[in-house]
């Protein structure tokens, strides 16, 4: 079968990866061998081999699989037969229960193919027949008729159910009746098409990013089950489609209109506008690495050509976002409200990195293996490899840790500042701490709510930050309990109006979405209008982003604005009963240095005419109820310390109103942030430092410094950055010790500060240390050029990006930076 080279070039944008899919097959015998290898690889990946399962490291995994299978069989025995296959899992109107039923059949089938399982399960024809009978019953009564299916969540019908079904049929390929396999493949095709022509609709807003990787992996397995030329065609088409997820997203030349995927700066988006590395991005990484293992040696694909791309995802996309084994909240969307996140997220990533290291060669293989060791050494939670999907990965992990020739080494340098401008996130790392900042814009959502998850999300993308301290158990500092016990209006870094907002179920009679299919905007559970106005609305302004200098120092500027629902409700676009909320106003900058983070805020207050009080939270931290927490306060400074955990943060108040300091004990149920969380009461000590403006107050400005891990003496005697300007048009600081000046400009026109003249909105850092180094970015992503004049002696360009042009002007040096289609990227140069 010929593969369109033009199609692959279009999908991948690089000729070098065309070799990932051979252009033609070597004959029928080779095809049959490739299909057989694909099926055996799949069984080995999920069930392990005799060799892997004889290792003691896989004992826990095998025991867990066996326990689950026996519990599922017992539930089958206890089923009433009246509308349920498993006791307590009624079917007919519940797609989650249908998904659970298929998952349980897969779990039973897995036990029958896993070497080392008890002989009454492993290889048992009787147990396998029970699974096949269950598949047949579900197809006949609940799945095979599309006219009665496709209710509830589209994900189950196009991805989730197909995943369980396809894997189960592959596990039982030697016993599954051909007519049952054919019937299921036809049904899976019908649900995936859902009335459309073709198999995977690359123009569908559902078939993107991580979802596309899942769909195409399912279809690869279905092709193996089909066999012959039609199976080969299905596998090859699925591979060509899956290769599109390896392409770096170019926001100025979108393919199929898709914004989901990885960007040049390491950002990852899903759902068009949600920063999602820590959830869907994690899923995509896991799936593509898993698929490379399934295809290994089959002849259908040569994964070596794709490994460098995935390695880049790990190095530039994941590593900055993982701090001592903890996945940062800023890139997890609605998953921040789940109880099993943080360290557990990183376990999934570790498995993928372990497998990727086995596929990589040379320096990349060593770097990946070293990173796995680093994560294990620095994580505050013991990583249990029993949670890995594959017993083979468990063995690889054990062998990697035992390899004394591989050193533990981070993929991050010790000091790193990363601007994920494509997803409005910034991460700043130093030995001892990491700082993560979440923003929003026309491009990026203010938050994600969906399916009863993350019920109180409104300000999570409004300049909210997380300050992670080294050596801490982050479950005691952040995670679901942070969002449970800290007021949603007083998240660290947030400016919010003082008002009561209600969750979606509270607003709309207990429903998890706004239901109004009769309106012209067609508000249904999966409609684009639901996404745009309920699930993940964007802001209404462009200014969000900043520059990075030398990979170490950063400047970030952002403007707080209303969201799209508020704007469109005022314009008469939305229904009368649709509830919207108005934002406060602020212009903010963060200057990210070594042992300090300087924050400037100007024009802080309520929206014109709204008349509400406004609270800005400089920081909010939690501690266990029995931890020893102390708060000191002096003239112009505050210090929080948890002596139980040897953690501290200092706050130096550079300018503005005197903040309010509070330390209180808060008890709330985890269910307040997620409807399906257990009704577990959580008690935490909550510290907050806030600037509170009464209703009707004039807009104000203030500035402060965050000092991670600072001693009391260091806080009292802090001498660091000084403020040069703090207005809604210009915010700038200078740090004489570093020889560094940094500025964010927010308006058209000419701005003067620190020996710089800056034209229009920009983010600029300049360091004078012998030579002059500078970094410039366009935080609006809309400008063609940014111009900066450095006053003083004339300088020439010694090195730097081609987009930076340097020329002499009276009284200084003019630097013109071509920022057209740069999407917030920093451009740097050294001047001499």
C-alpha positions in Angstrom: 0.0 0.0 0.0 1.4 3.4 -1.0 1.4 6.2 1.6 1.0 9.7 0.4 4.4 11.4 0.9 2.7 14.8 0.5 0.2 13.9 3.3 3.0 12.9 5.6 5.0 16.0 4.8 2.0 18.1 5.5 1.3 16.3 8.8 4.9 16.3 10.1 6.5 19.3 8.5 9.8 17.4 8.2 11.0 15.0 5.6 13.2 13.1 8.1 10.3 11.4 9.7 8.8 10.0 6.5 10.8 6.8 7.3 8.6 6.3 10.3 6.0 4.6 8.1 7.4 2.4 5.2 5.9 3.4 1.9 5.2 -0.2 0.8 4.9 -3.7 2.2 7.1 -6.6 1.5 4.4 -9.2 0.7 1.6 -11.2 2.2 3.8 -13.4 4.4 5.6 -10.4 5.8 2.2 -8.7 6.4 0.9 -11.8 8.3 4.1 -11.9 10.4 3.8 -8.2 11.2 0.2 -8.6 12.3 1.1 -11.6 14.4 4.0 -9.6 16.0 1.6 -6.6 16.7 -0.8 -8.9 18.5 1.9 -10.6 20.6 3.5 -7.2 21.4 0.2 -6.0 22.7 -0.3 -9.1 24.9 3.3 -8.7 26.2 2.9 -5.0 26.9 -0.2 -5.4 29.0 0.2 -8.9 30.4 4.0 -9.3 30.5 6.0 -12.3 29.6 7.2 -15.4 31.4 10.5 -13.7 31.9 9.2 -10.4 33.2 6.6 -12.0 35.4 9.1 -14.3 37.1 10.8 -11.3 38.5 9.9 -10.4 42.1 9.5 -6.7 41.1 6.3 -7.7 39.2 4.8 -9.6 42.2 2.6 -6.7 43.3 1.4 -6.0 39.8 0.4 -9.7 39.2 -1.3 -9.9 42.6 -3.3 -6.7 41.9 -4.4 -8.0 38.5 -5.5 -11.3 40.0 -7.4 -9.7 42.9 -9.3 -7.4 40.4 -10.2 -10.3 38.1 -11.5 -12.4 41.0 -13.6 -9.5 42.3 -15.0 -8.9 38.8 -15.9 -12.6 38.4 -17.6 -12.6 41.7 -19.6 -9.5 40.6 -20.6 -11.4 37.5 -21.8 -14.3 39.6 -23.9 -11.9 41.8 -25.5 -10.1 38.8 -29.3 -10.4 38.7 -29.3 -10.7 34.9 -31.9 -8.0 34.7 -30.1 -5.1 33.0 -26.7 -5.7 34.4 -23.6 -7.9 33.7 -21.9 -7.1 37.0 -23.8 -6.7 40.2 -24.4 -3.1 41.2 -23.6 -1.8 37.7 -27.0 -1.3 36.1 -27.1 -0.6 32.4 -29.5 1.0 29.9 -29.1 4.7 30.6 -25.6 5.0 32.1 -22.7 5.2 29.7 -20.2 5.3 32.7 -21.7 2.0 33.8 -21.4 0.5 30.3 -17.8 1.7 30.3 -17.2 0.0 33.7 -18.7 -3.2 32.4 -16.3 -3.3 29.4 -13.4 -2.4 31.6 -14.1 -5.3 34.0 -14.3 -7.7 31.1 -10.9 -6.5 30.0 -9.5 -6.9 33.5 -10.7 -10.5 33.6 -9.2 -11.2 30.2 -5.9 -9.7 31.2 -5.6 -12.1 34.1 -6.1 -15.1 31.8 -3.1 -13.9 29.7 -0.7 -12.9 32.4 2.0 -15.5 33.2 2.4 -16.1 36.9 -1.3 -15.8 37.7 -2.9 -18.7 39.4 -3.6 -21.6 37.0 -7.4 -21.4 37.5 -7.3 -18.0 35.8 -4.2 -18.0 33.6 -5.0 -19.6 30.3 -8.4 -20.8 31.5 -10.7 -21.4 28.5 -13.7 -21.3 30.8 -12.9 -17.9 32.1 -12.1 -16.6 28.7 -15.4 -17.9 27.4 -17.2 -16.0 30.2 -15.5 -12.8 28.9 -16.5 -13.5 25.3 -20.0 -14.4 26.4 -20.1 -11.1 28.3 -18.9 -9.2 25.2 -21.6 -10.9 23.1 -24.3 -10.0 25.6 -23.3 -6.4 25.8 -23.2 -6.1 22.1 -26.7 -7.6 21.7 -28.4 -5.6 24.5 -26.5 -2.4 24.9 -23.9 -1.6 22.2 -24.6 -3.0 18.8 -27.6 -0.8 17.9 -26.4 2.7 17.2 -29.9 4.0 17.3 -30.1 3.3 21.0 -26.5 4.1 21.8 -24.4 7.2 21.8 -26.1 8.7 24.8 -24.2 10.7 27.4 -20.6 11.5 26.9 -19.2 11.2 23.4 -15.8 10.2 24.8 -17.1 6.8 25.9 -18.6 5.9 22.5 -15.7 7.1 20.3 -12.7 6.3 22.6 -13.3 4.8 26.0 -15.5 1.8 25.2 -13.4 1.0 22.0 -10.2 1.0 24.1 -11.5 -1.7 26.4 -13.1 -3.7 23.6 -10.1 -3.6 21.3 -7.7 -4.6 24.0 -9.9 -7.4 25.2 -10.4 -8.9 21.7 -6.6 -8.7 21.1 -5.9 -10.5 24.4 -8.4 -13.2 23.4 -7.6 -13.2 19.7 -7.0 -17.0 19.5 -10.5 -17.7 20.9 -12.7 -14.8 19.9 -15.2 -15.9 17.2 -14.7 -14.1 13.9 -18.3 -13.0 13.8 -18.0 -11.4 17.2 -14.9 -9.5 16.2 -16.4 -8.4 12.9 -19.6 -7.2 14.7 -17.6 -5.2 17.2 -15.4 -3.6 14.6 -18.4 -2.6 12.6 -20.0 -1.1 15.6 -16.9 0.7 16.7 -16.6 2.2 13.2 -20.2 3.3 13.3 -19.8 5.1 16.6 -16.6 6.7 15.6 -18.0 8.0 12.3 -21.3 8.9 14.0 -22.8 9.7 10.6 -19.6 11.0 9.0 -17.7 9.5 6.1 -14.3 7.9 6.8 -12.9 6.6 10.0 -11.1 9.4 11.9 -12.3 12.8 11.1 -9.3 15.1 11.4 -11.6 18.1 11.1 -13.6 17.0 14.2 -12.9 19.1 17.3 -13.1 15.8 19.3 -10.4 14.0 17.3 -7.4 16.1 18.3 -4.2 15.8 20.5 -4.5 13.1 23.2 -7.9 12.0 21.9 -6.6 11.4 18.4 -3.7 9.3 19.8 -6.2 7.2 21.7 -8.5 6.8 18.7 -5.7 5.8 16.3 -4.2 3.4 18.8 -7.6 1.7 19.1 -7.8 1.4 15.3 -4.3 0.0 15.0 -5.4 -2.9 17.3 -8.6 -3.3 15.3 -6.5 -3.5 12.1 -4.5 -6.3 13.7 -7.8 -8.2 14.5 -9.1 -7.7 11.0 -6.0 -8.9 9.3 -5.4 -9.1 5.5 -5.3 -6.1 3.2 -8.2 -4.4 4.9 -6.5 -4.7 8.3 -3.2 -3.4 6.8 -5.1 -0.4 5.3 -6.6 0.3 8.7 -3.3 0.1 10.5 -1.5 2.3 8.0 -4.3 4.9 7.9 -4.3 5.0 11.7 -0.5 5.5 11.8 -0.7 8.3 9.3 -3.4 10.0 11.4 -1.5 9.5 14.6 1.7 11.0 13.1 -0.1 14.3 13.0 0.2 14.5 16.8 4.0 14.6 16.5 3.8 17.8 14.5 4.6 21.0 16.4 1.6 23.2 16.4 2.1 26.4 14.3 -0.6 28.8 15.4 -0.2 30.8 12.2 -0.7 27.7 10.0 -3.1 25.4 11.7 -3.8 22.0 10.2 -7.5 21.2 10.3 -7.9 24.2 12.6 -6.4 22.2 15.4 -4.7 24.1 18.3 -4.4 21.0 20.4 -0.9 19.6 20.8 2.7 20.6 21.6 4.1 24.0 20.7 7.6 25.2 19.9 8.1 26.6 23.4 7.1 23.2 25.1 3.5 24.3 25.8 0.7 21.7 25.4 -3.0 22.5 24.8 -6.1 20.4 24.7 -9.7 21.5 24.3 -8.5 24.3 22.0 -7.4 26.6 24.8 -6.7 24.8 28.1 -3.1 24.5 29.4 -3.1 20.7 29.9 0.4 19.2 30.0 -0.3 17.5 33.4 -3.4 15.7 32.3 -4.1 15.3 28.6 -0.5 15.9 27.7 0.5 13.2 30.1 -2.0 10.9 28.4 -0.7 11.7 25.0 2.9 11.0 26.1 1.9 7.7 27.6 -0.1 6.6 24.6 2.4 7.4 21.8 5.3 5.7 23.7 3.0 2.7 24.3 2.1 2.6 20.6 5.8 2.7 19.7 6.3 -0.4 21.9 3.3 -2.1 20.3 4.7 -1.6 16.8 8.3 -2.5 17.7 9.5 -5.1 15.1 6.3 -5.3 13.2 7.5 -3.4 10.1 4.5 -1.1 10.2 6.6 1.7 11.7 10.1 2.6 12.7 9.8 4.4 16.0 13.4 5.5 16.0 12.6 8.5 13.8 10.0 9.6 16.2 11.9 9.2 19.5 13.7 12.6 19.2 10.4 14.4 19.0 9.0 12.7 22.1 12.3 13.3 23.9 11.9 17.0 23.2 8.4 16.8 24.8 9.9 15.4 28.0 12.9 17.8 28.2 11.1 21.0 27.3 7.5 20.3 28.1 7.4 18.0 31.1 10.6 18.4 33.0 10.1 22.1 33.9 6.7 21.3 35.3 7.7 18.5 37.6 9.2 19.6 40.9 10.6 16.9 43.2 8.3 14.3 41.7 5.2 16.6 41.8 3.2 17.7 38.7 2.4 21.4 39.0 -1.3 22.3 39.2 -1.1 25.1 36.7 -1.3 22.7 33.8 -3.9 20.2 35.0 -7.2 21.9 34.1 -10.1 20.4 36.0 -7.9 17.6 37.3 -6.7 19.9 40.1 -9.9 18.9 42.0 -9.1 15.2 42.0 -7.7 13.4 45.0 -5.2 11.2 43.2 -3.0 13.7 41.4 0.4 15.3 41.9 2.8 12.5 42.6 0.6 9.9 41.0 0.6 12.0 37.7 4.4 11.7 37.6 4.3 7.9 38.1 2.5 7.7 34.7 5.2 10.0 33.1 8.0 7.9 34.6 6.7 4.8 33.0 6.6 6.5 29.6 10.1 7.9 30.1 11.4 4.5 31.1 10.0 3.0 27.9 11.2 5.9 25.8 14.7 5.5 27.2 14.6 1.9 26.0 13.8 3.1 22.5 16.3 6.0 22.5 20.0 5.8 21.7 23.1 7.7 22.6 23.0 10.7 24.8 19.2 10.9 24.7 18.9 7.4 26.2 21.3 8.3 29.0 19.6 11.6 29.7 16.2 10.0 30.0 17.5 7.2 32.2 19.3 9.7 34.4 16.1 11.7 34.7 14.2 8.7 35.9 16.8 8.2 38.6 16.6 11.9 39.5 12.8 11.8 39.9 13.1 8.8 42.2 15.8 10.4 44.3 14.0 13.8 44.7 10.4 12.8 45.0 8.8 13.1 48.4 6.5 10.2 47.6 7.8 6.7 47.0 7.0 5.7 43.4 5.3 2.3 43.4 5.9 0.7 40.0 3.0 -1.6 40.5 0.9 1.3 39.2 2.6 1.0 35.8 0.5 -0.4 33.0 3.0 -2.9 31.8 5.0 -5.5 33.7 7.7 -5.0 31.1 8.0 -1.4 32.2 8.3 -2.5 35.8 11.3 -4.7 34.9 12.9 -2.0 32.8 12.5 0.5 35.7 14.1 -1.9 38.1 17.0 -2.6 35.8 17.5 1.1 35.2 17.7 1.8 38.9 20.2 -1.0 39.4 22.5 0.2 36.6 25.3 2.0 38.4 26.7 3.4 35.2 23.7 5.7 34.9 23.9 8.8 37.2 20.9 10.6 38.6 20.5 13.9 36.7 17.8 16.4 36.2 16.8 17.5 32.7 16.5 21.0 34.1 19.6 23.1 34.8 19.7 24.1 38.5 18.5 27.6 37.6 15.9 27.8 34.8 13.2 30.2 33.8 10.7 29.0 31.2 8.1 31.0 29.4 5.3 28.8 28.1 3.8 31.7 26.3 1.7 29.5 24.0 -0.3 28.4 27.1 0.0 31.5 29.3 2.1 29.7 31.9 5.5 30.6 33.4 7.8 28.4 35.5 10.8 29.7 37.4 13.1 27.3 39.1 16.0 27.6 41.6 17.7 25.3 44.0 15.2 25.3 46.9 12.0 26.3 45.1 9.9 26.5 42.0 7.4 29.2 41.1 4.5 28.5 38.7 2.3 31.3 37.3 -1.1 30.8 35.5 -2.6 33.5 33.3 -5.3 33.9 30.6 -5.9 35.8 27.4 -8.0 35.7 24.2 -5.9 32.6 23.4 -6.0 30.7 26.7 -8.9 29.8 29.0 -9.3 31.4 32.5 -10.0 27.9 33.9 -11.5 24.6 33.1 -14.7 23.2 34.6 -16.4 20.1 33.3 -18.5 17.1 34.4 -18.8 18.2 38.0 -15.0 18.6 38.4 -13.3 21.8 39.6 -16.6 23.4 40.7 -15.0 26.7 42.0 -12.5 27.5 39.2 -13.1 31.1 38.4 -9.8 32.7 39.2 -7.3 29.9 38.6 -6.0 31.6 35.5 -6.1 35.1 36.8 -2.5 35.5 37.8 -2.7 32.6 40.3 0.6 31.2 41.5 2.0 28.2 43.3 5.3 28.6 45.2 6.7 25.1 45.8 9.4 24.7 48.4 12.1 22.1 48.3 12.0 19.1 50.6 8.3 19.4 51.3 5.5 16.8 50.9 3.5 18.8 48.4 0.2 17.0 49.3 0.4 19.0 52.5 1.0 22.3 50.7 -1.1 22.1 47.5 -3.1 19.5 45.6 -6.9 19.1 46.1 -6.7 20.2 49.7 -5.4 23.6 48.8 -8.4 24.2 46.5 -10.7 22.7 49.2 -9.6 24.9 52.1 -8.3 28.1 50.5 -11.2 30.4 49.4 -11.6 30.3 45.6 -11.7 34.2 45.7 -8.3 34.3 47.6 -6.0 32.0 45.7 -2.4 33.1 45.8 -1.7 35.9 43.4 -5.4 36.6 42.5 -7.2 39.9 42.3 -11.0 39.2 42.7 -14.2 41.2 43.4 -15.8 40.5 46.7 -19.0 38.7 45.7 -20.6 35.3 45.9 -20.4 33.1 42.8 -22.2 29.9 42.4 -21.1 26.7 40.8 -22.6 25.3 37.6 -24.8 22.7 39.4 -26.0 25.4 41.8 -26.9 27.7 39.0 -28.7 25.3 36.8 -30.8 23.0 39.0 -28.2 20.4 39.8 -27.2 19.9 36.2 -23.5 19.7 35.4 -23.9 22.0 32.4 -26.2 24.7 31.0 -28.9 22.9 29.1 -30.7 24.9 26.4 -30.6 23.0 23.1 -33.5 25.2 21.7 -31.4 28.3 21.8 -29.6 29.3 18.6 -26.3 28.6 20.3 -27.4 25.0 20.9 -26.3 24.5 24.6 -25.9 20.8 25.0 -23.4 18.8 27.1 -20.9 18.6 24.3 -21.7 21.6 22.1 -19.1 24.2 21.2 -21.2 26.8 23.0 -20.9 24.8 26.2 -17.1 24.8 25.8 -16.9 28.5 25.0 -19.2 29.8 27.7 -19.3 27.2 30.5 -16.5 24.7 30.4 -13.4 26.8 29.6 -14.0 30.4 28.6 -11.2 32.6 27.5 -10.4 36.2 28.5 -10.9 39.2 26.3 -7.5 40.8 26.0 -4.2 39.9 24.3 -1.6 41.0 26.7 -0.2 37.9 28.5 3.5 36.8 28.3 7.0 37.8 28.8 10.7 37.3 28.0 13.5 35.1 29.4 17.1 36.1 29.5 19.9 33.5 29.5 17.4 30.8 30.4 17.7 32.1 34.0 15.8 35.4 34.4 12.2 36.3 33.4 9.8 39.1 33.1 6.1 38.5 32.7 3.3 41.0 32.1 -0.4 40.5 32.1 -3.7 42.4 32.1 -6.8 41.2 34.0 -9.9 41.4 31.9 -13.5 40.2 31.6 -14.2 36.8 30.1 -16.0 36.0 26.8 -19.3 35.1 28.6 -19.5 38.5 30.3 -18.8 40.3 27.0 -21.3 38.3 25.0 -24.0 38.5 27.5 -23.8 42.3 27.4 -23.9 42.1 23.6 -27.2 40.2 23.8 -25.8 37.0 22.5 -26.5 34.7 25.4 -29.9 33.6 26.9 -31.5 35.7 29.7 -31.1 32.9 32.3 -27.4 32.3 31.5 -25.4 33.7 34.5 -22.2 35.6 33.9 -19.7 37.3 36.3 -17.6 40.4 35.8 -13.9 40.6 36.6 -12.0 43.2 38.6 -9.2 45.2 36.9 -5.4 45.1 37.3 -2.2 45.3 35.4 0.5 43.1 36.8 4.2 42.2 36.3 6.3 39.4 37.8 10.1 39.8 37.6 11.8 36.4 38.3 15.3 36.7 39.7 17.4 34.4 41.9 16.2 34.4 45.5 13.3 36.8 44.9 10.2 37.2 42.8 9.2 40.8 42.5 5.5 41.5 41.8 4.1 44.9 40.7 0.4 45.7 40.4 -1.2 48.9 39.1 -4.7 50.1 38.3 -6.0 47.5 40.8 -9.7 47.9 41.6 -13.2 47.1 40.4 -14.4 47.4 36.8 -15.9 50.8 36.1 -19.4 51.2 37.6 -19.4 47.8 39.3 -19.0 49.2 42.8 -17.7 46.1 44.5 -14.9 45.7 47.0 -11.8 44.0 45.7 -9.3 41.7 47.3 -5.8 40.9 46.0 -4.1 37.9 47.6 -0.3 38.3 47.7 0.0 34.7 48.9 -1.9 31.9 50.4 -0.4 28.8 52.0 -1.8 25.8 53.9 -0.4 23.6 56.5 -1.5 20.5 58.4 -3.8 21.2 61.4 -1.1 20.1 63.9 1.9 21.7 62.2 3.6 24.4 64.2 3.0 27.6 62.1 4.2 31.0 63.0 3.7 34.4 61.4 6.0 37.3 62.1 5.4 40.9 61.0 7.5 44.0 61.1 7.7 47.3 59.4 7.3 46.6 55.7 7.7 42.8 55.9 5.9 39.6 56.9 7.3 36.1 57.3 5.4 32.8 57.3 7.1 29.7 58.8 6.1 26.1 59.3 8.7 24.9 61.8 7.4 21.4 61.7 8.4 21.1 58.1 11.3 23.5 58.0 9.5 25.7 55.4 9.3 29.5 55.2 8.4 32.4 52.9 9.2 36.0 53.4 7.3 39.0 52.0 8.8 42.4 51.6 6.3 45.2 50.9 7.9 47.7 48.6 4.9 50.0 48.1 1.2 50.3 48.5 -1.5 49.7 51.2 -0.7 47.8 54.3 -1.8 44.2 53.8 -4.0 42.1 56.1 -2.4 39.0 57.6 -4.5 36.0 58.6 -3.9 32.6 59.9 -7.0 30.5 60.5 -8.1 26.9 60.8 -10.4 25.8 58.0 -12.4 22.6 57.7 -14.3 21.7 54.4 -15.3 18.7 52.5 -13.4 17.7 49.4 -16.7 17.5 47.7 -17.0 21.3 47.5 -14.5 21.2 44.5 -15.7 18.0 42.8 -19.1 16.3 43.0 -17.6 12.7 42.8 -15.0 13.3 45.5 -15.6 11.4 48.8 -17.3 13.5 51.4 -14.1 13.7 53.4 -13.6 16.6 55.7 -10.2 18.3 55.4 -8.8 20.6 58.1 -5.9 22.9 57.3 -4.3 26.0 58.7 -4.7 28.6 56.0 -2.3 31.6 55.9 -3.3 34.6 53.7 -1.7 37.9 53.0 -4.2 40.3 51.3 -4.7 43.8 50.1 -8.3 44.7 50.6 -10.0 47.7 48.8 -13.5 48.8 50.0 -16.4 49.2 47.6 -16.1 52.4 45.6 -12.3 52.8 46.3 -10.1 54.4 43.6 -7.8 52.0 41.8 -4.5 51.6 43.6 -1.0 50.2 43.0 1.4 48.1 45.1 4.5 46.1 44.9 6.0 43.3 47.0 8.7 40.6 46.9 8.3 36.9 47.6 11.4 35.4 49.3 11.3 31.6 49.2 13.0 29.8 52.2 14.2 33.2 53.6 15.3 33.4 57.2 13.9 36.1 59.5 17.2 38.0 59.2 17.1 37.8 55.4 13.6 39.2 55.3 14.2 42.0 57.8 17.3 43.2 55.9 16.4 42.4 52.4 18.0 44.6 49.7 17.1 43.5 46.2 15.3 44.9 43.2 14.1 48.5 43.2 11.0 49.8 41.6 11.6 52.1 38.6 7.9 52.4 37.4 4.6 51.0 38.4 1.7 52.2 36.3 -0.9 50.6 34.1 1.3 51.6 31.1 4.8 50.7 32.4 6.2 48.5 35.1 9.9 48.2 35.6 12.6 47.2 38.2 16.4 47.3 38.5 18.6 44.9 40.4 22.0 46.5 40.9 23.6 43.3 42.2 22.7 41.4 39.1 23.3 44.3 36.8 19.8 43.6 35.5 17.0 45.9 34.4 13.6 44.6 33.4 10.4 46.3 32.0 7.0 45.4 30.8 5.1 48.0 28.7 1.4 47.7 28.2 0.3 50.5 25.8 1.1 52.1 22.5 3.5 54.9 22.4 7.0 55.5 23.8 8.1 54.4 27.3 11.2 55.5 29.1 12.9 53.6 32.0 16.3 52.3 33.1 18.2 53.9 30.2 15.7 52.2 27.8 13.2 53.6 25.3 10.6 51.0 24.4 8.0 51.4 21.7 4.6 49.9 22.4 3.7 46.8 24.4 6.7 44.6 25.1 8.7 42.6 27.6 12.4 43.5 27.9 15.3 42.4 30.1 18.8 43.9 29.9 21.8 42.8 31.8 25.0 44.8 31.8 28.0 42.7 32.9 30.9 43.6 30.6 28.9 42.9 27.5 25.2 43.8 27.3 22.7 40.9 26.9 19.1 41.5 26.3 15.9 39.6 25.7 12.8 41.0 24.0 9.3 39.5 23.4 5.9 40.6 22.2 3.5 39.5 25.0 0.5 40.3 22.8 1.6 37.9 20.0 0.1 40.5 17.6 3.1 42.8 16.7 5.4 42.6 13.7 8.3 44.4 15.4 9.4 45.6 18.8 11.9 48.4 19.0 14.1 49.2 22.0 16.7 52.0 22.2 19.6 51.6 24.8 20.8 55.0 25.7 24.5 55.6 26.1 27.5 54.5 24.2 27.0 52.8 20.8 27.0 49.0 20.9 27.3 46.4 18.1 25.8 43.0 17.9 28.2 40.3 18.8 25.8 37.3 18.7 22.2 36.5 18.9 19.0 35.7 17.0 18.8 36.7 13.4 15.5 38.5 14.1 17.5 41.0 16.2 18.9 44.0 14.2 21.1 46.5 15.8 21.9 50.0 14.5 23.4 53.3 15.8 21.2 56.2 16.7 22.0 59.6 18.2 22.7 59.0 21.9 22.5 55.2 21.8 21.8 51.9 20.1 18.6 50.9 18.4 17.5 47.3 18.6 14.7 46.2 16.3 13.3 42.8 16.8 11.1 41.0 14.2 8.4 39.5 16.3 5.9 38.7 13.6 4.4 35.2 14.0 6.7 34.5 17.0 3.9 33.7 19.4 5.5 35.4 22.4 9.0 33.9 21.8 11.9 35.6 23.4 14.6 36.9 21.1 18.1 37.5 22.5 21.3 39.1 21.6 24.7 40.0 23.1 25.9 43.6 22.4 29.4 44.8 22.8 
